[in-house]
Amino acid sequence: MNRIKVVLGFGGSSFDKRELDGIFKFLPHSNMLYVGAVINDLDGIPLIMPCAGGKCGNNVACVQKKEKKARQELYAYLSEKCEETACKYIIHKDEGCMPQELIRETQYADLLIINQETYNATVINEGESIPFRILLELAGCPVLVLPKDIANIEQVVMTFDGTAIAMRGIKQFSYLLPDVGNRLPVTVLTTYCEEGPPSIEEKLFIEYLKQHFTNLALHKLCDDTEHTIYSAVGVDANTLLVVNNPSPQNLPILTKLLDCEEVMSPIKLFTRAG
């Protein structure tokens, strides 16, 4: 049995069935094990306790009750989708978990999926408020970030800065989602520019890409080539953008794309550095 374990990190009180629909659109099904988990305390707010005696006596308790119902509805929908596609699923921490617990769970998973809202959220870590995306740098597996409105994926865009970390990231994608790489056009943005690897290494790199991706294009980028990303490459909501975790620091335009909350934000796969 060779099954991929996918942890679905649903953020706080944000439950959207459309996100699940988007996941099942482009991920393979038969060899997947989906693990549902809801992240609580995204804004450093204590968990809401249930009403005493099961009765709703105040607004806070009503919020807790509504969130529990929404969580149960989402789990039921996940069950339906998995039964339709003949893949497996289980529910972990059905009452919710802290962000740090979710990160620990990634040590035993192949892929973590969260939405853009969770990615941009602020969490409390060791008494300090930090962006959740910083905590993701400790993830033990690649992280897939979904935008609010998930479009059909029409292309894959990867980044490569000449480092071993970036190369490991491309390998992780080719092993994790081979069908996506074979089915869709793949563009590699090489950002090492003048200080790139020796020519022999570049030839080996291109040879590897050609062995794994059938429809391949390469673009060399510098800081002043922002227009290439939008015009020639066309990174938009129909793009799966594959980047290092943490993301490359040598091309500022990538940061804007990664942290964007707009509808046109691409789906992002952060590969694991270690």
C-alpha positions as CSV (number, residue, x, y, z in Angstrom):
1,M,0.0,0.0,0.0
2,N,1.4,3.4,-1.0
3,R,-1.1,6.0,0.3
4,I,-0.5,9.8,0.6
5,K,-1.5,11.2,3.9
6,V,-3.1,14.7,3.5
7,V,-3.9,16.8,6.6
8,L,-6.7,19.3,6.0
9,G,-6.1,22.3,8.4
10,F,-9.4,24.1,8.4
11,G,-8.9,27.5,10.0
12,G,-10.9,28.7,13.0
13,S,-14.5,29.4,12.2
14,S,-13.9,29.5,8.5
15,F,-15.6,26.5,7.0
16,D,-16.1,26.4,3.2
17,K,-17.3,23.4,1.3
18,R,-16.0,25.0,-1.9
19,E,-12.5,24.5,-0.7
20,L,-13.0,20.8,-0.4
21,D,-14.5,20.8,-3.9
22,G,-11.4,22.4,-5.2
23,I,-9.1,19.9,-3.5
24,F,-10.9,17.0,-5.0
25,K,-10.8,18.6,-8.4
26,F,-7.1,18.3,-9.0
27,L,-5.6,15.9,-6.4
28,P,-5.5,12.2,-7.2
29,H,-8.0,10.2,-5.1
30,S,-7.6,6.5,-4.9
31,N,-4.2,6.6,-3.0
32,M,-5.2,9.4,-0.6
33,L,-5.8,9.4,3.1
34,Y,-7.5,12.6,4.2
35,V,-7.2,13.7,7.8
36,G,-9.6,16.5,8.8
37,A,-8.5,18.9,11.7
38,V,-9.9,22.3,12.6
39,I,-7.4,24.9,13.8
40,N,-8.6,27.0,16.8
41,D,-7.1,30.1,18.4
42,L,-5.9,31.7,15.2
43,D,-6.1,35.1,16.8
44,G,-4.9,34.3,20.2
45,I,-8.5,34.1,21.5
46,P,-9.1,31.4,24.2
47,L,-11.3,28.4,23.1
48,I,-15.0,29.0,23.8
49,M,-16.2,26.7,26.4
50,P,-19.6,24.8,26.0
51,C,-22.7,26.1,27.8
52,A,-23.2,24.8,31.3
53,G,-25.7,21.9,31.3
54,G,-26.0,22.0,27.5
55,K,-28.1,25.3,27.6
56,C,-27.2,28.4,25.7
57,G,-27.2,31.2,28.2
58,N,-25.2,33.8,26.4
59,N,-23.9,35.0,23.0
60,V,-20.4,33.4,23.5
61,A,-21.9,30.0,24.1
62,C,-24.1,30.4,21.0
63,V,-21.0,31.1,18.9
64,Q,-19.5,27.9,20.3
65,K,-22.6,25.9,19.4
66,K,-22.7,27.3,15.9
67,E,-19.0,26.6,15.3
68,K,-19.4,23.0,16.5
69,K,-22.4,22.5,14.1
70,A,-20.4,24.0,11.2
71,R,-17.5,21.8,12.0
72,Q,-19.7,18.7,12.0
73,E,-21.3,19.7,8.7
74,L,-17.8,20.1,7.2
75,Y,-16.7,16.6,8.4
76,A,-19.9,15.1,7.0
77,Y,-19.2,16.7,3.6
78,L,-15.6,15.4,3.7
79,S,-17.1,12.0,4.3
80,E,-19.4,12.3,1.3
81,K,-16.6,13.4,-1.0
82,C,-14.3,10.6,0.1
83,E,-17.0,8.0,-0.4
84,E,-17.7,9.4,-3.9
85,T,-14.0,9.1,-4.9
86,A,-13.2,5.8,-3.0
87,C,-10.5,7.3,-0.9
88,K,-10.0,7.1,2.8
89,Y,-10.5,9.7,5.5
90,I,-10.3,10.0,9.3
91,I,-11.0,13.0,11.7
92,H,-8.3,14.1,14.2
93,K,-9.0,16.5,17.0
94,D,-12.7,16.9,16.2
95,E,-13.0,19.6,18.8
96,G,-10.3,21.7,17.2
97,C,-6.5,22.0,17.8
98,M,-4.0,24.8,18.4
99,P,-1.8,25.8,15.4
100,Q,1.3,24.3,17.1
101,E,-0.5,20.9,17.3
102,L,-1.2,21.0,13.6
103,I,2.4,21.7,12.8
104,R,3.5,18.7,15.0
105,E,1.0,16.5,13.0
106,T,2.8,17.4,9.8
107,Q,5.8,15.4,10.9
108,Y,3.7,12.4,10.2
109,A,2.0,13.6,6.9
110,D,2.9,14.0,3.3
111,L,0.9,17.2,2.6
112,L,-0.8,19.9,4.7
113,I,-3.7,21.9,3.1
114,I,-4.9,25.2,4.5
115,N,-6.7,28.2,3.0
116,Q,-5.3,31.7,2.3
117,E,-7.2,33.2,5.3
118,T,-5.4,30.8,7.6
119,Y,-2.0,31.5,5.9
120,N,-2.4,35.2,6.5
121,A,-3.7,34.9,10.1
122,T,-1.9,35.9,13.2
123,V,-1.3,33.3,16.0
124,I,0.1,33.3,19.4
125,N,3.4,31.3,19.7
126,E,5.3,31.3,23.0
127,G,3.4,34.4,24.1
128,E,4.3,36.3,20.9
129,S,2.0,37.3,18.0
130,I,3.4,36.0,14.7
131,P,2.0,35.4,11.2
132,F,0.9,31.8,10.8
133,R,3.0,31.6,7.7
134,I,6.1,31.9,9.9
135,L,5.0,28.9,11.9
136,L,4.6,27.0,8.6
137,E,8.3,27.1,8.1
138,L,8.5,24.4,10.8
139,A,6.1,22.1,8.9
140,G,7.3,18.6,8.4
141,C,5.8,18.3,4.9
142,P,4.9,20.5,1.9
143,V,2.0,22.9,2.5
144,L,-0.7,23.7,-0.1
145,V,-2.4,27.1,0.3
146,L,-5.8,27.5,-1.3
147,P,-7.3,31.0,-2.2
148,K,-10.9,31.9,-1.4
149,D,-12.2,31.1,-4.8
150,I,-10.5,28.0,-6.3
151,A,-10.4,28.1,-10.1
152,N,-9.4,25.2,-12.4
153,I,-5.7,24.7,-12.5
154,E,-4.4,25.4,-16.0
155,Q,-0.6,25.5,-15.4
156,V,2.2,24.9,-12.8
157,V,4.8,27.6,-12.2
158,M,7.9,26.7,-10.1
159,T,10.8,28.7,-8.8
160,F,14.5,27.6,-8.9
161,D,17.3,29.8,-7.4
162,G,20.2,27.3,-8.0
163,T,20.2,25.9,-4.4
164,A,19.9,22.4,-3.3
165,I,16.8,23.3,-1.2
166,A,15.0,24.5,-4.4
167,M,15.9,21.3,-6.2
168,R,14.6,19.2,-3.4
169,G,11.3,21.2,-3.6
170,I,10.9,20.4,-7.3
171,K,11.5,16.7,-6.5
172,Q,8.9,16.8,-3.8
173,F,6.4,18.2,-6.3
174,S,7.2,15.6,-8.9
175,Y,6.8,12.8,-6.4
176,L,3.8,14.1,-4.6
177,L,1.7,15.3,-7.6
178,P,3.1,13.5,-10.6
179,D,-0.3,13.5,-12.5
180,V,-0.5,17.3,-12.2
181,G,3.0,17.8,-13.6
182,N,2.3,15.4,-16.5
183,R,-1.1,16.8,-17.3
184,L,-0.5,20.5,-17.2
185,P,2.1,22.9,-18.7
186,V,5.0,23.5,-16.3
187,T,7.0,26.8,-16.3
188,V,10.2,27.1,-14.2
189,L,11.3,30.6,-13.1
190,T,15.0,30.5,-12.6
191,T,16.0,33.3,-10.3
192,Y,19.7,32.8,-9.9
193,C,20.6,35.1,-12.8
194,E,24.3,36.0,-13.1
195,E,25.4,34.1,-10.1
196,G,24.0,30.8,-11.3
197,P,25.3,27.3,-11.1
198,P,28.0,26.1,-13.5
199,S,26.8,25.2,-17.0
200,I,27.2,21.5,-16.4
201,E,24.8,21.7,-13.4
202,E,22.3,23.7,-15.4
203,K,22.4,21.0,-18.1
204,L,21.7,18.3,-15.4
205,F,18.9,20.5,-14.0
206,I,17.2,20.8,-17.5
207,E,17.7,17.1,-18.1
208,Y,15.9,16.3,-14.8
209,L,13.0,18.6,-15.7
210,K,12.5,17.0,-19.2
211,Q,12.4,13.5,-17.6
212,H,9.5,14.5,-15.3
213,F,7.5,17.1,-17.2
214,T,6.2,16.7,-20.7
215,N,5.2,20.4,-21.4
216,L,8.1,22.5,-20.1
217,A,9.2,26.1,-20.4
218,L,12.0,28.0,-18.6
219,H,12.3,31.7,-17.8
220,K,15.3,33.5,-16.3
221,L,14.2,36.3,-14.0
222,C,15.7,39.3,-12.3
223,D,14.3,41.9,-10.0
224,D,13.2,44.1,-12.9
225,T,11.3,41.4,-14.8
226,E,8.0,41.6,-12.9
227,H,6.2,42.1,-16.2
228,T,7.4,38.6,-17.4
229,I,5.6,36.9,-14.5
230,Y,2.2,38.5,-15.5
231,S,2.5,38.8,-19.2
232,A,4.7,36.0,-20.6
233,V,4.0,33.5,-17.7
234,G,0.6,34.7,-16.6
235,V,0.6,33.8,-12.9
236,D,-3.0,34.1,-11.8
237,A,-5.9,32.2,-10.1
238,N,-5.5,29.4,-12.6
239,T,-1.9,28.8,-11.5
240,L,-0.4,26.3,-9.0
241,L,2.7,28.2,-7.8
242,V,5.4,25.9,-6.3
243,V,8.0,27.7,-4.1
244,N,10.5,26.9,-1.3
245,N,9.5,26.9,2.3
246,P,10.5,29.5,3.4
247,S,9.9,31.2,0.1
248,P,12.8,32.6,-2.0
249,Q,14.1,35.9,-0.8
250,N,15.8,37.0,-4.0
251,L,12.8,38.1,-6.0
252,P,10.5,40.6,-4.2
253,I,7.6,40.1,-6.7
254,L,7.1,36.5,-5.4
255,T,6.4,37.8,-1.9
256,K,3.5,40.0,-3.3
257,L,2.1,36.9,-5.1
258,L,2.4,34.7,-2.0
259,D,0.8,37.0,0.5
260,C,-1.9,38.3,-1.8
261,E,-5.5,38.0,-0.6
262,E,-7.1,39.0,-3.9
263,V,-9.3,36.7,-5.9
264,M,-6.6,36.4,-8.5
265,S,-4.2,34.9,-6.0
266,P,-2.7,31.5,-7.3
267,I,-2.9,28.2,-5.4
268,K,0.5,27.9,-3.7
269,L,2.5,24.8,-2.8
270,F,5.3,25.4,-0.3
271,T,7.8,22.6,-0.4
272,R,9.7,21.5,2.7
273,A,13.3,22.9,3.0
274,G,14.7,20.1,5.1
